[in-house]
Amino acid sequence: MLVGFCVASAVVHATPTDITVRVLSKDAKFIGSSMGGVRIELRDMADGRLLASGMTEGATGDTKRIMTDPWIRGQALSTKDSASFSATIDIDRPIRVQLTAEGPASNPDSANRMTVTQWIIPGRHVSGGDGWLLEMRGFSVSANASVKESADRNSPILTLSATVTMMCGCPIEPGGMWDANVYEVAAVLTDAAGNATTVPLPYAGKTSEFSGSAELKGKGPFEAIVYAYNPENGNTGIDVVKFNGPQ
């Protein structure tokens, strides 16, 4: 009877444990509903079992709090409405959780994917402050190409245009919080023979819009890798446009 009592009393019950995930765009704000959110997956590293999944939802957060106010150790960058994903998992032992984040969902061609791990203890929530905070590198870049015959009917003229924002959708403009004068926006244009040339895409006079033109030489199909790059921190994002050129 004593042995049976000891065994029964040793049964461990699963404990609800809260996890909140937030994803901060590199050098910008939280990635949330305005960009379709970031897909989050939580898995048990031991067996790959999916514990929870979903999208970050909510606002990009308080610009002043995130971008300009002095930051004190332990101070949360998020506010109540800042984008997040929250889940409660039931665990009966410490487990190493693998967190995978991929987004933003509104621009899959510019999406990045991150995977990190952390030990989670039953009943020891990971939801205080900013919760489990990730930083997603990249820019959201959406590019287009158009080709027209030149007036002298020699080399056709290629025009490349791109909408470039931070991963949170925050706007880029000269002298703004995200300064277009700092970033390099350009395209690496390659023809069918592998010849490559760089086409600068300066600011086009409208928030987050960039464009540039060049003579289209060589034979198609062509590929333009349109990129945005911040030389101050190495942050980079791209979009790829493929086209055949004039018929």
C-alpha positions, 0 to 999 in steps of 0.5 A: 500500500505504501509503495502504491501511494508513493507512485500515485503521488509522483504523477506529474500533471501538465501545467498551462504555460503562456508564451507571447512572441513579438517580431521587430523589424530591423531598425524599425517597428513591430511586424503586424496586421498591416503587413499580414503578420509573421507566421509563428510555429512553436515545436518541441525540439525533442520530437518535432511536435507542433505545440502552437502556431499562428500569425502576429497580429496588432499594430506596429507600436509606438514610434517614439518609444521604439525609435527615439526615446532613450532605452533603459535595461528591462524596459519593454518596447511594446505597448498593449496594442503592439503586434504579437502572437500568444499561445498557452501550451500544456507541458509537464516537464521542461522542454526546449522549444523551437520557435520559427518565424517567417514573414511578412506574409503580405510580401512572400518574395521579401519574406525572411525566416528565423529559427531560435530555441529556448528552454521552457519550464512548466508554469514559468511564463514567457510573456512579461515585457516584450515576451519572446522578442525576435528581430527580423532583418530585411526590407519589403521590396516589390519591383516591376519592369517595363520596356519601351522602344527608344525614340531612335529605335536603337536599344529599348529603354528599361524602366524599373520601379520598386516600392520599398518599406521596412519589414513592418511597412514603415515608410521610407523618404528623404529626411524621414525617420527611415531616410531614403538618403541613407539607403542604396536601392538598385538592380542587378540586371542580367541578360541570357548570356550572363552579362550583368550591369547595375541600374541605380534606382533613386527616390522617385518623389513619392513615399517609399517609391524608387525608379530608374531607367537604362538601355536594355542591351543583350538578349533575353530573357532578362533578370533584375534583382532589385535590392535595398541596402543600408550600409550603416547596419548591412540590412538588405532586402530584394525582389526578383523580376524576370522578363523577356524584353521587346518582341 
